[in-house]
Amino acid sequence: MTVEAVQALDAAAVVERLQAAGLPIGEVIVYTAETDPNDLLGRPNGYLSKAAFTDTRITDTAGVAEGDVALGGGVEVFADEADAQQRMDYIQSVLDEMGMLGTEYDFVAGPVLLRLSQELTPEQAEEYEQVLR
C-alpha cells in the first residue's frame, strides 16, 4: 500500500486492507468521539479516526480489556505524518517511563500510526509493517 493510498483511507479502511492482505485479524472496533478511550478522536492534536483489532494468533487474553493493543493492534490516522510520528514518540516515552519499553511495536506510514501487540513475534509484526508500507 503506497503512502498516497494510506492517506486517502480512514482507520477502518486501513484495517480492511490489512485483512484483505491475509493478516489474521479477528474482531474490529471502530471508535467514535464518544467511544474513544483516549478522548483524542477529532479533538485538537488528536487523530482523525481510530480502530482496534484482534490478531487471532494471540490466545492469552485473560485480563486484557476489549480494544487493548495487547489483543492485536490498533490504527490511528492523523492529519499528517508529523502528527502520527509525534503520537508514536509520546507513546514510546510513556512506556519507557513506566519501565515498559518495547511492550508494543509502532510503525508510521504517512499519517497512519499502526500499533501492534508485543505478543506478536518480530516476524509477525513485520508482516503488518510490509502491508502498511
C-alpha positions in Angstrom: 0.0 0.0 0.0 1.5 3.3 -1.0 1.7 6.3 1.3 -0.7 8.1 -1.1 -3.2 5.2 -0.7 -2.9 5.2 3.0 -3.6 9.0 3.2 -6.9 8.5 1.4 -8.1 6.0 4.0 -9.5 6.2 7.5 -8.6 3.7 10.3 -11.4 1.3 9.4 -10.3 1.1 5.8 -6.6 0.6 6.8 -7.7 -2.4 8.9 -9.8 -3.7 6.0 -6.7 -3.5 3.8 -4.7 -5.4 6.4 -7.4 -8.1 6.4 -7.6 -8.2 2.6 -3.8 -8.9 2.6 -4.4 -12.1 4.6 -3.4 -10.9 8.0 -5.2 -12.9 10.8 -7.4 -10.1 12.0 -10.5 -11.1 14.1 -12.7 -8.6 15.9 -12.5 -5.0 14.8 -13.7 -2.0 16.8 -14.1 1.4 15.1 -14.2 4.2 17.5 -16.3 7.4 17.6 -15.6 10.6 19.5 -17.9 9.2 22.2 -16.4 5.8 22.5 -12.7 6.6 22.1 -11.0 5.6 25.4 -8.3 8.2 24.9 -10.6 11.1 24.2 -8.4 12.2 21.3 -10.7 11.4 18.3 -11.5 14.6 16.4 -10.1 16.8 19.2 -7.2 19.3 18.8 -3.9 17.5 18.3 -5.8 14.2 18.2 -6.3 11.6 15.5 -9.0 11.8 12.8 -10.0 8.1 13.1 -9.2 5.1 15.2 -9.8 1.4 15.1 -8.6 -1.6 17.2 -8.4 -5.2 16.1 -7.6 -8.6 17.5 -4.9 -10.9 15.9 -6.2 -14.5 16.0 -2.8 -15.8 16.8 -2.9 -14.2 20.2 -4.6 -16.6 22.6 -3.6 -15.4 26.1 -6.2 -12.7 26.5 -7.1 -13.1 30.2 -7.5 -9.8 31.9 -7.0 -7.7 28.8 -9.7 -5.1 28.1 -11.5 -5.1 24.8 -9.8 -2.8 22.3 -6.4 -3.0 24.0 -3.4 -3.1 21.7 -2.2 -6.2 23.6 -5.0 -8.2 21.8 -3.6 -7.5 18.4 -3.3 -3.8 17.4 -4.7 -0.5 16.5 -4.7 2.1 13.8 -4.8 5.8 14.4 -5.0 8.2 11.4 -3.7 11.8 11.8 -3.8 14.9 9.6 -0.2 14.3 8.6 2.9 12.2 9.2 4.4 14.6 11.7 1.4 14.2 14.0 1.5 10.4 13.7 5.2 10.4 14.5 4.6 12.7 17.5 2.0 10.4 18.8 4.3 7.4 18.4 7.1 9.2 20.2 4.7 10.1 23.0 3.5 6.5 23.4 7.1 5.2 23.4 8.2 7.8 26.0 5.3 6.9 28.3 6.0 3.2 28.0 9.7 3.9 28.7 8.8 6.0 31.8 6.6 3.1 33.1 9.5 0.7 32.6 7.6 -1.0 29.8 9.9 -0.1 26.9 9.3 -2.5 24.0 5.8 -3.5 25.0 4.4 -2.8 21.6 5.5 -2.4 18.0 4.8 1.0 16.4 5.0 1.9 12.8 4.3 5.2 11.0 3.4 5.4 7.3 2.3 8.8 6.2 -0.5 9.9 8.6 -1.1 6.4 9.9 0.2 5.0 13.2 0.0 1.2 13.4 0.3 -0.1 16.9 0.9 -3.8 17.5 0.9 -6.2 20.4 4.2 -7.3 21.9 2.7 -10.8 21.9 3.4 -10.9 18.2 6.8 -12.1 17.1 9.1 -9.7 15.3 8.4 -11.6 12.1 4.6 -11.3 12.6 4.9 -7.6 13.3 7.0 -7.2 10.1 4.2 -8.8 8.1 1.9 -5.9 9.2 4.6 -3.3 8.5 5.1 -4.7 5.0 1.4 -4.5 4.2 1.1 -1.0 5.7 4.1 0.3 3.7 
